Amino acid sequence: MFVMELTYTAPVEAVEEEMDAHIAWLDGHYAAGVFLASGRKVPRDGGVILAGGVSRAEIEEIAAEDPFTVAGVCSYRITEFLATKTSADLATVRENPVV
């Protein structure tokens, strides 16, 4: 599983200009089952996406295709982790690491 942390690198007004395209991009990855949750950070200097079911290379490619990235209004920090305990709603993304 991945925590995708977006940090805005441009004023919020520039981010807002790309928002419709970014939401369409989010919707596509929700429909594909990759994105599990997303939202703005508080204070509003970026956002966070939880994603799963893909490789590190795939998640980096997904981040590179975000309209925010293409427009140069954000940067990504991607953290991979093993979700060994989850709520029942997220049981399908729970991972059992080899010890």
Beta strands, then each sheet from edge to edge (+ up, - down):
strand 1: 2-8
strand 2: 35-40
strand 3: 46-51
strand 4: 74-80
sheet 1: 2+ 3- 1+ 4-
end
